[in-house]
């Protein structure tokens, strides 16, 4: 049996404007009492040109949102850096697998 300790899901579409994030959905699981979308991060990223600094700033917004919903708990010391890393990894993967960026679209 496998139980997810933390999860991040991202769906995105590159906008019609050159290399900018169009629509995006960000959701986390197992780090808040129930799975949640993080609208503040979606709004922050929409229309931005993807780069590593933007991803780091957005990842901090993800962890701030999680702490805002759940509060600081004993598990926060390991959940915060892990969910930030998972978020960046998921975002990078979504961007590299986008048909518009890989020339397939």
N, C-alpha and C positions, 0 to 999 in steps of 0.2 A: 504494500500500500504506500502511495506517495501522497504527501500532504504539502501543499504550497505554503511556504512561510511568508513569502511576499511576492507580489506580481505587479507588473506594469503593462498596460496595453495602450498602444498608440495606433491610430488610423489617421493618415494625412493625405492631402492632395496638394501638389505644388500648384501655386496660383498661375494665372495667365501672365502675370507680370514676371519678368525674367528671374528665375531661381528664388522665388519667395514662397514662403509657406502660405498656402491658401486656407483650406479648411483643415482643422485638426481636432481630434478627440483624444483626451488623455484620461485614463482610468487606472486606479490602483486597487489592489485587493490584498487582504490579509494584513494590512497595516492600519486600518481603521475598523471600527465595529462592523461596518458593512462596506462592500465595494462602492466606490464613489468616482464620479467624474470630477476633474479638477478644472473648472471653467476659468478660473483666474489665470492659470497657466496657458490654457487654450487661447484666451484673449491676448495674453502677453506675446505669444509666438506668432499669431496670425499676422501675415503681412511682412514678417521679418525675413531677412536673408540668413539662411542657416550658417552658423559657424560655431566653433568650439566654445568661445566665450559666452555666446548666447545660450548654448546648451547648459553650461555651468550655472549661469544665472537662473535659468528656468528650473534646473534641478533643485536649487535652493528654495525656489517658490513652491515646488512640489512638497519638500519636507516641511516648510512653514505651514502649508495648508494642512498637512497630516497632523502636525502638532497642534494646530488650531482646533481640529475636530476631536482629536483623541486626548490632548493634553500630554504633558511630559510624563512618561512612565519609565519604569526600570528598563524596559526593552528599547526605549528610544535611543540609547547610546549606540546600539548596533543597527537598529532599523533605519535611522536617518541616513548614514553614509551608504548603506546598501541600497536603499530605495533610490537615492540620488544616482548611484552608479547604474542601477537597472534602468532608470529613466533615460539616461544618456545613451546607454547601449541600445535600448529599444528605438529611440529617436534616430540614431545613426543607422540602424538596420532598416528602419522604415524608409529613410531617405535614400539609401544605396539600392534598395530594391524597388524604388519607384520607376515605373516604365518611362516616365518623362525624363528622368535623369540618366537612365541607362541606354537611351536611344531606341527603346522598344515602342514608344508611344507616338 
